[in-house]
Amino acid sequence: MTADTTYKVPTMAEMAANGEEPEVLFWVGCAGSFDDRYKKVTVAFVKILNQVGVKFAVLGTEESCTGDPARRAGNEFLFQMQAVGNIQVLNGYGVKKIVTACPHCFNTLKNEYPELGGQYEVIHHSQFLQQLIDAGKITLKGGGTFKGRRITFHDSCYLGRANKVYEAPREVLQTLDADLVEMKRCRTKGLCCGAGGAQYFKEPEPGRKDINVERTEEALATGADTIAVACPFCMTMMTDGVKNKDREDSVKVYDLAELVAQAYSL
């Protein structure tokens, strides 16, 4: 791979106007579109897609929230409004395959849209990155910038326990030739970051300790200087946890796509 400063992000409307179809639709999600921190993950993933030559497109302004937060918060009517609107747009373009960097979008599109008429092959970006690695499209000789560094991975609830995706993100990290150290609670026993179930949008109930602080302490206990995540909610909660422990100068939180992009100097 060689770095390139020009990256294309075509929309489905543009492709349809040219009579083209993408290999995959990149579902950006609310966080990937509007959250300043997670916009960097969107850019990193787009850079990777461009570098390996994947023909993709985004919905752009036609993409709306999947409705996941509304359903988790108990507003089923709003969820179905959001979902049906999105399904009409997706089906209108004949979308078959969707990749997203958000486990919440992944879970909703994959498991909850079918009952409303949205039948798609939905994969998380960790799985897509793994596929690119397995196909030899992403190869890293010598380990890159993360060779020998201690990295711990935080399992997102909606990626891990809800959808049983545990190996893909770890296999992506292994290509970095880093020292992957697991937290005491990981995989099927992983601890939530504290944002799930729409808890992200409200203050936590009074208790002994905030969940994200508890989880961050487990991550710091591994001695890792990098906490890898694969979810925008986890990104915010773990970053806030690191700040709570005054470790933001020595411990960084990165998404898998950012780590791969950094390893390739994209």
N, C-alpha and C positions, 0 to 999 in steps of 0.2 A: 504493500500500500504506500501511496505517496500522498502527502497532504495537498489539499486543494482549497482555495478560498472561496470558490463559487459553488453554491449549493442550490438545487432547484427543488421547489415544493409545489408541484402542480395540484390543482384542485380537480375533483371529480367532474365538475362542470366544464372545465377546460378540456379535460380528456374526452368527455362525451362529445363536445363540440368538434373535436378532431377525429371522432370515430375510433378512439382508442379505449382500451380497458387496462387498468393497472393489475399487476400481479397480486397486490394486497392494498387494502385501504388502511391507512394509519389513522386510528381513532385517537385524537390528541387528548381529549378530556378537558374538563374545566381547569384543573390545576396546571396541566401542561400548556394551556392557552393563556391563563390569567395570573397565576402565581409566579412572581418574579424568580423565585428560587427554582421552581420546577420547569420554567421556560428553558433553563439551561439544559435540562435533561432532554426536552423536546429537540433542541438544537443538536445535541450530541447524537441522538438517535438518527436524526435526519442526515447528519454528516456520514454516519456509518452506512445508511441505506444508499446514499449517493456514491460512496467510495466503492461499495461492492457491486454496484450496478443493479440494485433491486428497483423494478418499475413499480412505484407506489403513487398514491394520491391521498389528499386529505379532503374533507368536506368543506373546510373553511367556515364561512359564516352560516352554512347550512347545518353545521353540527350544533346540537343542543345537549344539555346535560342528560345523561342516561336516565335520571330520575332516582338513582340509587339513594341519595341522602333523604329524599322525600319518603321513600318506602321505609327506610330504617327508622325515620322519625315518626312513622305512623300515618303519613298522608298518602294513602293508596290512590286516591283520585288523582292527585298531582302526578304521582308516578306513572299511572296509565296514560295520562295526557302527554307526558314527556316521551314515554316509550312509543306510543302509537305514532306520534309525529316523526320521531327518528326512523321508525320502521318504514314509514311511507317514503321517506327520502332515500333510505338504503335500498329498498326494493325497487324504487323508481330508477335507480342506477344499475340495478342487477348485481349488487355487491354480493360476493360469495365468501371472501376471506378478509378477516379483520385482525389487525395487530394493535395492541394498546399497551402503554407503559403503566397503566393504572389497574391494579388488581380489582378495585371496586367496579370499574367499567367492564373489565374482563369478566367478572362473575355475573354481572347483570346482563350483559350482551349474550353471554354463553348459556347461562342457565335460566334466565327469566324472560328474555325476549321471545323464545320459541313459542310459549303459550299465547303470545299476542300476534303471532304471524311472522316473527323475525327469525328465520332459520339461516344461520351463518356458521362458517368455521372460524372460531375465535381463539386466538392464541396470545399469550402474554409476551411482552418483548424479551423476557429472559429465555423463553422457549424459542423464539425466533432467532435470537443471537446464537443459541446453542445449535440450531439447525444450520446457520451460516458457518459456524465453526466445524460442524460435522461434515459439511459439504466442501470444506477446504477454502471457502471464500474469505474467511477470517483466519489468518495464521500469524502467529507472533513468535519470531525467533529470538531467543535470548531473554525472554521474559519481560522486556520493555521496562518502563519506569517503576513498575511495582515488584520487580523480581526480588524475592527474599523478604518483602515487607509483611508484617503481620496484619491480616485483615479478618474481621469477624463479620458474619452475615446475619442480619435480622430477618426472620421469616414473617412475612405479612400474613395476617390471618386469612384474608380472602384468596391469597395465592397458595398458602400452605394448607392449613386444616380444611378450608372450604373446598379446595380443588386439587389437593394432593400433589402440588407442584413443589417438589423439594430439590430434586437433582439438577434441573436446568440452571438455576442461578449459581449453584456451586460449581458446575462444570464450566460455566463462563468464567468464574473467578479463577479456576485452576489453569486456564489458558494464560493468565497473567504471571504464572509461575511464582505466585505469592504464597506465604505461609498462612493457610486458612485455619483459624482457630475458632472452635465452636463455643458458644455460650452454654452454660449449664442447662438452661431450658432452650431447646431448639427443636426444629422439625415438628413432629406431632405434639411435642410438649412445649412448643414455643410460647412465649408470653406476649400478649397483645401490647402494642405501643401505647394504647389508651385512647386512640382516635376512632375506633370502629363503632358501628351502630349509631352513627350520627353524633357521637360524643365529641367529635372534633369541633363541632360548631357551638359548643357551650362550655361553661366552666365546669370543672369536675366537682362531684359531690365531696363534702368534707370527709377526710379520712386520715389515716396515719401518714400516707405518702402518695404522691401522684404516681400513676402507673408508668408514665414515661421516664420518671426519675429512677424508679425501681429497675426498669429495663436498661436504662443507660448505665447504671451501676454494674449490671451483669456484663454489659459490653466492655466497660472499662476494666473489669476484673480479668479479662482475657489478655490484657497487655497490648491489645491491637491499637495501632495509631490510625486505622481507617475502619469506619463502620459502613459496610455496604448495605444498601437497601434497594428495594424494587417496587416502591409505592410512594406516591406523593404525601400521603397522610403520615406514613412512617418517617419520611424525610423530615417533615416539620417537627414531629414529636421527639425524634431522636436528636435532632439539632438543638431543640429547646432543652433537652435533657443534658446535653454536653455543655451548653451555656450555664445551666443550673449548677453544674459541678465545676465551673470555671476552667474548662479544659479545651475551649474552642481553638486555642493557639496550637495545641499539641495533638488533638484528635479531630479528624475531619469525617464528615458524613457525605458519602457519594452514592449516586445511583449506579447500577451496573453499566448502563450505557455510557455514563461519564467516565467510568474506569476504563472501559474498552477504548473510548475515543482518546483519552489521555495516553493510554499505552501506545496508541498509533500516532500520537502527536497531531491529532486532527483539530 
